[in-house]
């Protein structure tokens, strides 16, 4: 039985290239998407926000007391006409 002859320099180069490719993949993920796609996503978020704000009800308007909500009166007054 004979062993395969291996050039250690080439094996080391392949190992370094593999490690460099793994690091490059990690950097691609870490640093995100291209600027054009980021800008496109930002514009879409702003458009959706404007659309949503346009259909929101105004929560600052006072709520009117209906017949089921008793009005607050000073003690001793019934609120009925005499």
PATI-366262 format. One record per atom (N, C-alpha, C, O, CB): residue in one letter; x negated, y, z. Coordinates in Angstrom, 1 decimal. Each point is the difference from the previous one (the first is absolute). Glycine has a CB too. Layout:
N
A, X, Y, Z
...
% end
This chain:
82
X, -0.8, -1.2, 0.0
X, 0.8, 1.2, 0.0
X, -0.9, 1.2, 0.0
X, -0.9, 0.2, 0.8
X, 2.8, -1.4, 0.4
X, -1.5, 2.1, -2.1
X, -0.8, 1.2, 0.0
X, 0.9, 1.2, 0.2
X, 1.2, 0.0, -0.4
X, -2.8, -1.0, -1.2
X, 1.1, 2.0, 2.3
X, 0.7, 1.2, 0.3
X, 0.0, 1.0, -1.1
X, -1.0, 0.0, -0.8
X, 0.5, -0.4, 3.2
X, 1.5, 1.2, -2.5
X, 0.0, 1.0, -1.0
X, -1.0, 1.1, 0.4
X, -0.1, 0.4, 1.1
X, 2.5, -0.8, -1.7
X, -3.1, 0.8, -0.4
X, -1.0, 1.1, 0.2
X, 0.8, 1.3, -0.1
X, 0.7, 0.3, -0.9
X, -2.7, -1.6, 0.0
X, 1.8, 2.1, 2.0
X, 0.7, 1.3, 0.1
X, -1.0, 1.1, 0.1
X, -1.0, 0.0, 0.7
X, 2.9, -1.1, 0.4
X, -1.6, 2.2, -1.9
X, -0.8, 1.2, 0.1
X, 0.5, 0.8, 1.1
X, 1.1, 0.6, -0.1
X, -1.6, -0.6, -2.4
X, -0.2, 0.1, 3.6
X, 0.5, 0.7, 1.2
X, 0.3, 1.5, -0.3
X, 0.9, 0.6, 0.6
X, -2.2, -2.2, 0.8
X, 0.5, 2.2, -2.3
X, 0.2, 1.4, -0.3
X, 1.4, 0.2, -0.6
X, 0.7, 1.0, 0.3
X, -3.2, -0.7, -0.7
X, 2.9, -1.2, -0.5
X, 1.3, 0.1, -0.7
X, 1.1, -0.2, 1.0
X, 1.1, 0.6, 0.0
X, -2.1, -1.3, -2.2
X, 0.8, -0.3, 3.1
X, 1.0, -0.3, 1.0
X, 0.3, 1.2, 0.9
X, 1.1, 0.4, 0.3
X, -1.8, -2.8, -0.3
X, -0.4, 3.1, 0.4
X, 0.1, 1.1, 0.9
X, 0.7, 1.2, -0.7
X, 0.8, 0.7, 0.6
X, -2.9, -1.4, 0.5
X, 1.8, 0.8, -2.4
X, 0.6, 1.1, -0.8
X, 1.6, -0.3, -0.1
X, 0.8, 0.9, 0.2
X, -3.0, -0.5, -1.5
X, 2.5, -1.6, 1.0
X, 1.5, -0.4, 0.0
X, 0.7, 0.3, 1.3
X, 1.1, 0.5, 0.0
X, -1.7, -2.2, -1.7
X, -0.1, 1.4, 2.8
X, 0.6, 0.2, 1.3
X, 0.2, 1.5, 0.2
X, 1.0, 0.4, 0.6
X, -2.1, -2.6, 0.3
X, 0.1, 3.0, -1.2
X, 0.1, 1.4, 0.2
X, 1.1, 0.6, -0.9
X, 0.7, 0.9, 0.4
X, -3.1, -0.8, 0.2
X, 2.5, -0.6, -1.8
X, 1.0, 0.5, -0.9
X, 1.4, -0.3, 0.5
X, 0.9, 0.8, 0.0
X, -2.4, -1.1, -1.9
X, 1.7, -0.9, 2.5
X, 1.2, -0.4, 0.6
X, 0.4, 0.9, 1.2
X, 1.1, 0.4, 0.1
X, -1.5, -2.8, -0.9
X, -0.6, 2.6, 1.6
X, 0.2, 0.9, 1.2
X, 0.4, 1.4, -0.5
X, 0.8, 0.7, 0.6
X, -2.4, -2.1, 0.8
X, 0.9, 1.9, -2.4
X, 0.2, 1.4, -0.5
X, 1.5, 0.0, -0.6
X, 0.6, 1.1, 0.2
X, -3.1, -0.8, -0.7
X, 2.9, -1.3, -0.1
X, 1.4, 0.0, -0.6
X, 1.0, 0.0, 1.1
X, 1.0, 0.7, -0.1
X, -1.8, -1.9, -1.9
X, 0.6, 0.4, 3.1
X, 0.9, 0.0, 1.1
X, 0.1, 1.4, 0.7
X, 1.0, 0.5, 0.3
X, -1.5, -2.9, 0.1
X, -0.7, 3.1, -0.3
X, 0.0, 1.3, 0.6
X, 0.7, 1.0, -1.0
X, 0.7, 0.9, 0.5
X, -2.9, -1.5, 0.7
X, 2.0, 0.4, -2.5
X, 0.7, 0.9, -0.9
X, 1.5, -0.1, 0.1
X, 0.7, 1.0, -0.1
X, -2.7, -1.2, -1.5
X, 2.5, -1.1, 1.7
X, 1.4, -0.2, 0.1
X, 0.5, 0.7, 1.3
X, 1.1, 0.6, 0.0
X, -1.3, -2.8, -1.2
X, -0.5, 2.0, 2.3
X, 0.4, 0.7, 1.3
X, 0.0, 1.5, -0.2
X, 0.9, 0.6, 0.5
X, -1.9, -2.5, 0.8
X, 0.1, 2.5, -2.0
X, -0.1, 1.4, -0.2
X, 1.2, 0.5, -0.9
X, 0.5, 1.1, 0.3
X, -3.0, -1.2, 0.0
X, 2.8, -0.7, -1.3
X, 1.2, 0.4, -0.8
X, 1.3, 0.0, 0.8
X, 0.8, 0.9, -0.2
X, -2.0, -2.0, -1.8
X, 1.3, 0.2, 2.9
X, 1.2, 0.0, 0.8
X, -0.1, 1.1, 1.0
X, 1.0, 0.8, 0.2
X, -0.7, -3.2, -0.4
X, -1.4, 2.6, 0.8
X, -0.2, 1.1, 1.1
X, 0.3, 1.4, -0.6
X, 0.6, 0.8, 0.7
X, -2.2, -2.3, 0.5
X, 1.1, 1.7, -2.4
X, 0.0, 1.4, -0.5
X, 1.3, 0.2, -0.9
X, 0.1, 1.1, -0.5
X, -2.6, -1.0, 0.6
X, 3.3, -1.1, -0.2
X, 1.4, 0.3, -0.5
X, 0.1, 0.0, -1.5
X, -0.8, -0.5, -0.8
X, 1.2, 1.7, 2.8
X, 0.6, -0.4, -2.4
X, 0.3, 0.0, -1.4
X, -0.6, 1.2, -0.8
X, -0.5, 0.9, 0.7
X, 2.7, -2.1, -0.1
X, -2.2, 1.2, -1.9
X, -0.5, 1.1, -0.7
X, 0.8, 1.3, 0.3
X, 1.2, -0.1, 0.4
X, -2.0, -1.5, -2.2
X, 0.2, 2.7, 1.5
X, 0.6, 1.3, 0.4
X, 1.3, 0.2, -0.8
X, 1.0, 0.6, 0.5
X, -3.3, 0.3, 0.0
X, 2.4, -1.3, -1.7
X, 1.2, 0.2, -0.9
X, 1.1, -0.8, 0.7
X, 1.2, 0.6, 0.0
X, -2.6, -0.3, -2.1
X, 1.2, -1.5, 2.6
X, 1.1, -0.7, 0.6
X, 0.4, 0.6, 1.4
X, 1.2, 0.0, 0.3
X, -2.0, -2.1, -1.5
X, -0.2, 2.6, 1.9
X, 0.3, 0.7, 1.3
X, 0.9, 1.2, -0.3
X, 0.9, 0.3, 0.7
X, -3.1, -1.1, 0.3
X, 1.8, 1.6, -2.0
X, 0.7, 1.2, -0.3
X, 1.5, -0.3, -0.5
X, 0.9, 0.7, 0.4
X, -3.1, 0.4, -1.0
X, 2.3, -2.1, -0.2
X, 1.3, -0.5, -0.4
X, 0.9, -0.4, 1.2
X, 1.2, 0.4, 0.0
X, -2.2, -1.1, -2.2
X, 0.4, 0.0, 3.1
X, 0.8, -0.5, 1.2
X, 0.4, 1.2, 0.8
X, 1.1, 0.1, 0.6
X, -2.3, -2.3, -0.6
X, 0.3, 3.2, 0.2
X, 0.3, 1.2, 0.8
X, 1.1, 0.8, -0.7
X, 0.9, 0.5, 0.7
X, -3.3, -0.4, 0.1
X, 2.4, 0.1, -2.1
X, 1.1, 0.7, -0.7
X, 1.3, -0.7, 0.2
X, 1.0, 0.6, 0.2
X, -2.7, 0.2, -1.9
X, 1.7, -2.1, 1.6
X, 1.2, -0.8, 0.2
X, 0.6, 0.1, 1.4
X, 1.2, 0.2, 0.2
X, -2.0, -1.8, -1.9
X, -0.1, 1.6, 2.7
X, 0.4, 0.2, 1.4
X, 0.6, 1.4, 0.2
X, 1.0, 0.1, 0.7
X, -2.8, -1.7, 0.1
X, 1.2, 2.6, -1.4
X, 0.5, 1.4, 0.2
X, 1.4, 0.1, -0.7
X, 0.9, 0.7, 0.5
X, -3.3, 0.2, -0.4
X, 2.6, -1.5, -1.3
X, 1.2, 0.0, -0.7
X, 1.1, -0.6, 0.9
X, 1.1, 0.5, 0.1
X, -2.3, -0.5, -2.4
X, 0.9, -1.2, 2.8
X, 1.0, -0.7, 0.8
X, 0.3, 0.8, 1.3
X, 1.2, 0.0, 0.4
X, -2.1, -2.2, -1.3
X, -0.1, 2.9, 1.5
X, 0.3, 0.8, 1.2
X, 0.9, 1.1, -0.4
X, 0.9, 0.4, 0.8
X, -3.1, -1.0, 0.1
X, 2.0, 1.3, -2.0
X, 0.8, 1.1, -0.4
X, 1.5, -0.5, -0.3
X, 0.9, 0.7, 0.4
X, -2.9, 0.5, -1.4
X, 2.1, -2.3, 0.4
X, 1.3, -0.6, -0.3
X, 0.7, -0.3, 1.3
X, 1.2, 0.3, 0.1
X, -2.0, -1.2, -2.3
X, 0.1, 0.3, 3.1
X, 0.6, -0.4, 1.3
X, 0.4, 1.3, 0.8
X, 1.1, 0.0, 0.6
X, -2.4, -2.1, -0.6
X, 0.5, 3.1, 0.0
X, 0.3, 1.2, 0.7
X, 1.2, 0.7, -0.6
X, 0.7, 0.7, 0.7
X, -3.1, -0.5, 0.0
X, 2.6, -0.3, -2.0
X, 1.1, 0.6, -0.6
X, 1.3, -0.6, 0.3
X, 1.0, 0.7, -0.1
X, -2.5, -0.2, -1.7
X, 1.6, -1.7, 2.2
X, 1.3, -0.6, 0.4
X, 0.2, -0.2, 1.4
X, 1.0, -0.5, 0.5
X, -1.2, -0.7, -2.6
X, -0.7, 1.7, 3.0
X, 0.1, -0.1, 1.4
X, 1.1, 0.9, 0.5
X, 0.1, 1.1, -0.6
X, -2.5, -1.8, 0.9
X, 3.1, 0.3, 0.7
X, 1.0, 0.9, 0.6
X, -0.8, 0.9, 1.0
X, -1.0, -0.3, 0.6
X, 2.9, -1.3, -0.8
X, -1.3, 2.8, 0.4
X, -0.6, 1.0, 0.9
X, 0.3, -0.4, 1.4
X, 1.2, 0.1, 0.4
X, -1.1, 1.7, -2.1
X, -1.0, -2.2, 2.5
X, 0.2, -0.4, 1.4
X, 0.0, 1.2, 1.0
X, 0.4, -0.2, 1.1
X, -1.4, -2.0, -1.6
X, 0.7, 3.4, 0.0
X, 0.0, 1.1, 0.9
X, 1.4, 0.6, 0.2
X, 0.2, 0.9, 0.8
X, -2.6, -0.4, -1.6
X, 3.3, -0.9, -0.1
X, 1.4, 0.5, 0.1
X, 0.6, -0.4, 1.4
X, -0.1, -1.2, 0.3
X, 0.4, 1.2, -2.9
X, 0.4, 0.9, 3.3
X, 0.7, -0.5, 1.2
X, 1.1, -0.9, -0.2
X, 0.7, 0.1, -1.1
X, -1.3, 2.1, 2.1
X, 0.8, -3.2, -0.1
X, 1.1, -0.9, -0.1
X, 1.2, 0.5, 0.7
X, -0.1, 0.5, 1.1
X, -1.6, -2.4, -1.2
X, 2.8, 2.0, -0.7
X, 1.2, 0.5, 0.6
X, 0.7, -1.0, 0.9
X, 0.0, -1.2, -0.3
X, 0.3, 2.7, -1.7
X, 0.2, -1.0, 3.1
X, 0.7, -0.8, 1.0
X, 1.4, -0.4, -0.6
X, 0.8, 0.9, -0.4
X, -2.0, 0.1, 2.3
X, 1.5, -2.3, -2.0
X, 1.3, -0.4, -0.5
X, 0.9, -0.2, 1.1
X, -0.3, 0.2, 1.2
X, -0.8, -1.3, -3.1
X, 2.3, 0.6, 1.6
X, 1.0, -0.2, 1.0
X, -0.4, -1.1, 1.0
X, 0.5, 0.0, 1.2
X, 1.3, 0.7, -2.8
X, -2.6, -1.6, 1.3
X, -0.4, -1.0, 0.9
X, -1.1, 0.4, 1.0
X, -0.2, -0.6, 1.0
X, 0.8, -1.1, -2.7
X, -1.3, 2.8, 1.4
X, -1.0, 0.5, 0.8
X, 0.5, 1.1, 0.9
X, 0.5, 1.0, -0.5
X, -2.2, -1.5, -1.2
X, 1.8, 0.3, 3.1
X, 0.5, 1.0, 0.8
X, -0.9, 1.2, 0.1
X, -1.2, -0.1, 0.0
X, 2.3, -1.6, 1.3
X, -0.5, 2.9, -1.3
X, -0.8, 1.2, 0.1
X, -0.3, 0.3, 1.5
X, 0.7, -0.4, 0.9
X, 0.4, 1.3, -2.9
X, -2.3, -0.4, 2.2
X, -0.4, 0.3, 1.4
X, 0.6, 1.3, 0.4
X, -0.1, 1.0, -0.6
X, -2.1, -2.2, 0.3
X, 2.9, 1.1, 1.5
X, 0.7, 1.2, 0.5
X, -0.4, 0.1, 1.5
X, -0.4, -0.9, 0.6
X, 2.4, 0.6, -2.2
X, -1.9, 1.6, 2.1
X, -0.3, 0.2, 1.4
X, 1.0, -0.8, 0.9
X, 1.2, -0.3, -0.5
X, -2.1, 2.6, -0.1
X, 0.5, -2.7, 1.8
X, 1.0, -0.8, 0.8
X, 1.2, 0.8, 0.4
X, 0.0, 1.3, 0.2
X, -2.0, -2.5, 0.7
X, 3.1, 0.6, -0.9
X, 1.3, 0.6, 0.3
X, 0.8, 0.4, -1.2
X, 1.2, 0.2, 0.1
X, -2.2, 0.7, 1.9
X, 0.4, -0.9, -3.2
X, 0.8, 0.4, -1.2
X, 0.3, -1.3, -0.7
X, -0.9, -0.9, -0.1
X, -0.3, 3.1, -0.1
X, 2.4, -2.3, -0.3
X, 0.4, -1.2, -0.7
X, -0.1, 0.1, -1.5
X, 0.0, -1.0, -0.7
X, 1.5, 0.5, 2.6
X, -1.5, 1.7, -2.4
X, 0.0, 0.2, -1.4
X, 1.3, 0.0, -0.6
X, 0.2, 0.2, -1.2
X, -2.4, -1.3, 1.2
X, 3.3, 0.9, 0.7
X, 1.4, 0.0, -0.5
X, 0.5, 1.4, 0.2
X, -0.2, 0.6, 1.0
X, 0.6, -3.1, -0.4
X, 0.4, 3.0, -1.6
X, 0.6, 1.3, 0.2
X, 1.1, 0.0, 1.1
X, 0.7, -1.0, 0.2
X, -1.1, 1.4, -2.6
X, 0.5, 0.7, 3.2
X, 0.9, 0.0, 1.1
X, 1.3, 0.7, -0.4
X, 0.9, 0.1, 0.8
X, -2.8, 0.0, 0.7
% end
